[in-house]
C-alpha cells in the first residue's frame, strides 16, 4: 500500500496522509495568516515540522507540496499571489530540512492547480488520461495532468486587447486572472464584494450583468485557446469562486469561439472545492513520480 503526504499552500495550508490512492484520516488546515506572512525560509521550516508530525510512525514513499505560481525543477520561479516565495528553491530546501529528521522520501514540488488536476484524475481513476482544470480563486490556475514540460500559467492567458484591463496581480494587461480572479474583482468593484456583484447581476443590474458576461466570455476564450492548442476533452472547474459559473452561458460562449468540428467534443464539470482533492493530488504527484 503506497503511503504519501500531501500539502497544499494557497489561501490556507491543507495537509494530509494518502494511502492506496485515497486520503485517510483528517485533513489538517492551518489559517494562512499563521504561516504565509512568514519569510520563505521560515515557511520551509514550518512545512518540514508539519511533514515530520504526519510521517511519525509510518513509512512514507512520497511527499508532495504544492504552491501557486511557476514551479520548475523544485524552484518557485514566480508566485504573484505569494510574493515572498519568488525564487525559493523549495525542493532542495525541504530535502535538507527533512533529512535532518531522517526523512528521505521522494519529494515533488508542484503548482497547486496541477495538484488539483492530479487529484481529480486519481479520484476518477483517470491516471491514464489527460485532465485539465480551471482553479478559480484569488488568482486563476490552470491545472494539467499528466505533468509536462512548459509553464502552464493559463490564468495569464491574454483574453482581451483592452488596455484598461490591468487588474492581474502580475501587472500584465488583458489577462484572464485580471477579470476572473477574486483579488481583481475586488479592485474593479471597490464598493462591492464578488458575491454582491454576481447577486446584482442576477437581479438585473446593468453594470454587473455586463461584467458577469465578460467574466464568462473570458473563461470561454482561455478554454478555446486550450482547445485549439491541445484538442477537445473535458474541463473541470473548481475553486472558491467556481459557484459563480453559469454553464449554459459558458458553453454558449465557447461554441461561438470553437468552430472546427474535430474540436467540438468538449465538456465541462464544476467540482466542489475540496482540500482532500488537492492533498490527494499533491501526494500522488510524489508517489507516482
Secondary structure, 3 states (H helix, E strand, C coil): CCEEEEEEECCEEEEEEEECCEEEEEEEEEEHHHCCCCCHHHHHHHHHHHHHHHHCCCCCCEEEEEECCEEECCEEEECCCCHHHCCECHHHHHHHHHHCCCCCCEEEEEEHHHHHHHHHHHHCCCCCCCEEEEEECCCEEEEEECCCCCCCCHHHCECCCCCCCCCCCCCCCCECHHHHCHHHHHHHCCCCCHHHHHHHHHCCCHHHHHHHHHHHHHHHHHHHHHHHHHCCCEEEEECCCHHHCCHHHHHHHHHHHCCCHHHCCCEEEECCCCHHHHHHHHHHHHHCC
